[in-house]
Amino acid sequence: MPKLDGRRVALRGRVAPDTHTRAVLAARERGLSLSDYLGMLIDRDTEGREITPSLQEELPLTKSA
């Protein structure tokens, strides 16, 4: 399980500079932080999916690239 910071965990990734700019602008248009905007997109794209214990075991940050 990733380390909690309050009620959240860190999410790190790299995107092209223009993608970052569009994400920041889209977040601002919605009155959200970039973090909350990314969370909203993930929630929207995974709505209704169950996270099984086996999937949680496969995704710890220690095993990421």
TIVO-2410 file (N, C-alpha, C; in nm, 3 decimals):
# residues 65
REC num residu      c1      c2      c3 atome chaine
REC   1      M   0.085  -0.118   0.000     N      A
REC   1      M   0.000   0.000   0.000    CA      A
REC   1      M   0.089   0.123   0.000     C      A
REC   2      P   0.062   0.221  -0.087     N      A
REC   2      P   0.140   0.345  -0.088    CA      A
REC   2      P   0.126   0.420   0.044     C      A
REC   3      K   0.226   0.501   0.076     N      A
REC   3      K   0.226   0.578   0.200    CA      A
REC   3      K   0.122   0.689   0.194     C      A
REC   4      L   0.041   0.698   0.298     N      A
REC   4      L  -0.062   0.801   0.304    CA      A
REC   4      L  -0.004   0.934   0.351     C      A
REC   5      D  -0.052   1.042   0.292     N      A
REC   5      D  -0.023   1.178   0.335    CA      A
REC   5      D  -0.159   1.239   0.370     C      A
REC   6      G  -0.198   1.227   0.495     N      A
REC   6      G  -0.335   1.262   0.531    CA      A
REC   6      G  -0.426   1.153   0.481     C      A
REC   7      R  -0.515   1.187   0.390     N      A
REC   7      R  -0.605   1.087   0.330    CA      A
REC   7      R  -0.570   1.061   0.184     C      A
REC   8      R  -0.451   1.100   0.142     N      A
REC   8      R  -0.409   1.086   0.002    CA      A
REC   8      R  -0.274   1.017  -0.008     C      A
REC   9      V  -0.243   0.968  -0.127     N      A
REC   9      V  -0.112   0.913  -0.158    CA      A
REC   9      V  -0.053   0.992  -0.275     C      A
REC  10      A   0.078   0.992  -0.285     N      A
REC  10      A   0.144   1.063  -0.395    CA      A
REC  10      A   0.122   0.987  -0.526     C      A
REC  11      L   0.109   1.063  -0.633     N      A
REC  11      L   0.097   1.008  -0.768    CA      A
REC  11      L   0.196   1.085  -0.853     C      A
REC  12      R   0.288   1.013  -0.915     N      A
REC  12      R   0.392   1.080  -0.992    CA      A
REC  12      R   0.393   1.027  -1.134     C      A
REC  13      G   0.413   1.116  -1.228     N      A
REC  13      G   0.422   1.076  -1.367    CA      A
REC  13      G   0.478   1.190  -1.450     C      A
REC  14      R   0.507   1.162  -1.574     N      A
REC  14      R   0.561   1.263  -1.664    CA      A
REC  14      R   0.472   1.275  -1.787     C      A
REC  15      V   0.449   1.399  -1.827     N      A
REC  15      V   0.371   1.427  -1.947    CA      A
REC  15      V   0.444   1.535  -2.026     C      A
REC  16      A   0.404   1.551  -2.151     N      A
REC  16      A   0.462   1.655  -2.236    CA      A
REC  16      A   0.425   1.792  -2.179     C      A
REC  17      P   0.510   1.893  -2.199     N      A
REC  17      P   0.482   2.026  -2.146    CA      A
REC  17      P   0.346   2.082  -2.188     C      A
REC  18      D   0.305   2.060  -2.313     N      A
REC  18      D   0.175   2.112  -2.356    CA      A
REC  18      D   0.059   2.039  -2.288     C      A
REC  19      T   0.078   1.912  -2.259     N      A
REC  19      T  -0.025   1.836  -2.186    CA      A
REC  19      T  -0.037   1.890  -2.044     C      A
REC  20      H   0.074   1.920  -1.982     N      A
REC  20      H   0.073   1.977  -1.847    CA      A
REC  20      H   0.001   2.111  -1.846     C      A
REC  21      T   0.031   2.195  -1.943     N      A
REC  21      T  -0.034   2.327  -1.951    CA      A
REC  21      T  -0.184   2.313  -1.968     C      A
REC  22      R  -0.228   2.222  -2.056     N      A
REC  22      R  -0.372   2.202  -2.076    CA      A
REC  22      R  -0.438   2.149  -1.950     C      A
REC  23      A  -0.370   2.060  -1.878     N      A
REC  23      A  -0.426   2.006  -1.754    CA      A
REC  23      A  -0.440   2.115  -1.648     C      A
REC  24      V  -0.338   2.199  -1.634     N      A
REC  24      V  -0.344   2.308  -1.536    CA      A
REC  24      V  -0.458   2.403  -1.572     C      A
REC  25      L  -0.471   2.438  -1.699     N      A
REC  25      L  -0.578   2.530  -1.741    CA      A
REC  25      L  -0.716   2.468  -1.719     C      A
REC  26      A  -0.730   2.340  -1.751     N      A
REC  26      A  -0.858   2.272  -1.732    CA      A
REC  26      A  -0.893   2.266  -1.583     C      A
REC  27      A  -0.794   2.241  -1.499     N      A
REC  27      A  -0.817   2.238  -1.354    CA      A
REC  27      A  -0.862   2.375  -1.306     C      A
REC  28      R  -0.794   2.480  -1.350     N      A
REC  28      R  -0.831   2.616  -1.310    CA      A
REC  28      R  -0.973   2.651  -1.353     C      A
REC  29      E  -1.011   2.611  -1.475     N      A
REC  29      E  -1.146   2.639  -1.524    CA      A
REC  29      E  -1.253   2.578  -1.434     C      A
REC  30      R  -1.218   2.469  -1.369     N      A
REC  30      R  -1.313   2.399  -1.281    CA      A
REC  30      R  -1.295   2.438  -1.134     C      A
REC  31      G  -1.200   2.527  -1.109     N      A
REC  31      G  -1.174   2.569  -0.971    CA      A
REC  31      G  -1.108   2.461  -0.887     C      A
REC  32      L  -1.031   2.374  -0.952     N      A
REC  32      L  -0.967   2.261  -0.885    CA      A
REC  32      L  -0.816   2.275  -0.887     C      A
REC  33      S  -0.751   2.210  -0.792     N      A
REC  33      S  -0.605   2.194  -0.799    CA      A
REC  33      S  -0.577   2.090  -0.907     C      A
REC  34      L  -0.454   2.087  -0.953     N      A
REC  34      L  -0.416   1.985  -1.052    CA      A
REC  34      L  -0.437   1.846  -0.993     C      A
REC  35      S  -0.404   1.828  -0.867     N      A
REC  35      S  -0.423   1.700  -0.800    CA      A
REC  35      S  -0.570   1.658  -0.800     C      A
REC  36      D  -0.658   1.750  -0.762     N      A
REC  36      D  -0.801   1.719  -0.760    CA      A
REC  36      D  -0.855   1.694  -0.901     C      A
REC  37      Y  -0.804   1.767  -0.998     N      A
REC  37      Y  -0.847   1.748  -1.138    CA      A
REC  37      Y  -0.808   1.608  -1.186     C      A
REC  38      L  -0.684   1.566  -1.159     N      A
REC  38      L  -0.643   1.432  -1.200    CA      A
REC  38      L  -0.725   1.325  -1.129     C      A
REC  39      G  -0.752   1.347  -1.000     N      A
REC  39      G  -0.837   1.253  -0.928    CA      A
REC  39      G  -0.976   1.244  -0.988     C      A
REC  40      M  -1.032   1.360  -1.029     N      A
REC  40      M  -1.164   1.363  -1.091    CA      A
REC  40      M  -1.164   1.283  -1.221     C      A
REC  41      L  -1.059   1.297  -1.302     N      A
REC  41      L  -1.051   1.223  -1.428    CA      A
REC  41      L  -1.040   1.073  -1.404     C      A
REC  42      I  -0.959   1.036  -1.306     N      A
REC  42      I  -0.944   0.894  -1.274    CA      A
REC  42      I  -1.077   0.837  -1.223     C      A
REC  43      D  -1.143   0.911  -1.134     N      A
REC  43      D  -1.273   0.866  -1.083    CA      A
REC  43      D  -1.373   0.850  -1.197     C      A
REC  44      R  -1.376   0.947  -1.287     N      A
REC  44      R  -1.470   0.943  -1.399    CA      A
REC  44      R  -1.442   0.823  -1.489     C      A
REC  45      D  -1.314   0.800  -1.519     N      A
REC  45      D  -1.278   0.693  -1.611    CA      A
REC  45      D  -1.287   0.554  -1.551     C      A
REC  46      T  -1.291   0.544  -1.419     N      A
REC  46      T  -1.297   0.413  -1.354    CA      A
REC  46      T  -1.425   0.394  -1.274     C      A
REC  47      E  -1.523   0.479  -1.296     N      A
REC  47      E  -1.649   0.474  -1.220    CA      A
REC  47      E  -1.712   0.336  -1.230     C      A
REC  48      G  -1.749   0.285  -1.114     N      A
REC  48      G  -1.819   0.157  -1.110    CA      A
REC  48      G  -1.728   0.036  -1.107     C      A
REC  49      R  -1.598   0.055  -1.124     N      A
REC  49      R  -1.507  -0.060  -1.121    CA      A
REC  49      R  -1.471  -0.093  -0.977     C      A
REC  50      E  -1.469  -0.220  -0.949     N      A
REC  50      E  -1.429  -0.268  -0.816    CA      A
REC  50      E  -1.278  -0.287  -0.815     C      A
REC  51      I  -1.215  -0.250  -0.704     N      A
REC  51      I  -1.072  -0.277  -0.688    CA      A
REC  51      I  -1.062  -0.403  -0.605     C      A
REC  52      T  -1.013  -0.508  -0.668     N      A
REC  52      T  -1.002  -0.637  -0.600    CA      A
REC  52      T  -0.873  -0.641  -0.518     C      A
REC  53      P  -0.871  -0.719  -0.412     N      A
REC  53      P  -0.748  -0.731  -0.332    CA      A
REC  53      P  -0.628  -0.771  -0.416     C      A
REC  54      S  -0.646  -0.859  -0.515     N      A
REC  54      S  -0.533  -0.902  -0.597    CA      A
REC  54      S  -0.478  -0.786  -0.678     C      A
REC  55      L  -0.563  -0.696  -0.727     N      A
REC  55      L  -0.517  -0.580  -0.803    CA      A
REC  55      L  -0.442  -0.484  -0.712     C      A
REC  56      Q  -0.491  -0.464  -0.591     N      A
REC  56      Q  -0.422  -0.376  -0.497    CA      A
REC  56      Q  -0.283  -0.428  -0.466     C      A
REC  57      E  -0.266  -0.558  -0.458     N      A
REC  57      E  -0.136  -0.616  -0.430    CA      A
REC  57      E  -0.039  -0.597  -0.545     C      A
REC  58      E  -0.089  -0.586  -0.668     N      A
REC  58      E  -0.003  -0.571  -0.785    CA      A
REC  58      E   0.042  -0.426  -0.807     C      A
REC  59      L  -0.020  -0.328  -0.740     N      A
REC  59      L   0.004  -0.189  -0.772    CA      A
REC  59      L   0.084  -0.107  -0.669     C      A
REC  60      P   0.151  -0.166  -0.573     N      A
REC  60      P   0.223  -0.079  -0.479    CA      A
REC  60      P   0.331   0.001  -0.549     C      A
REC  61      L   0.359   0.120  -0.497     N      A
REC  61      L   0.457   0.208  -0.558    CA      A
REC  61      L   0.596   0.148  -0.559     C      A
REC  62      T   0.626   0.059  -0.469     N      A
REC  62      T   0.759  -0.001  -0.464    CA      A
REC  62      T   0.787  -0.088  -0.586     C      A
REC  63      K   0.682  -0.129  -0.655     N      A
REC  63      K   0.700  -0.213  -0.774    CA      A
REC  63      K   0.687  -0.132  -0.904     C      A
REC  64      S   0.667   0.000  -0.894     N      A
REC  64      S   0.650   0.080  -1.015    CA      A
REC  64      S   0.786   0.110  -1.077     C      A
REC  65      A   0.783   0.151  -1.202     N      A
REC  65      A   0.907   0.179  -1.276    CA      A
REC  65      A   0.980   0.300  -1.226     C      A
***
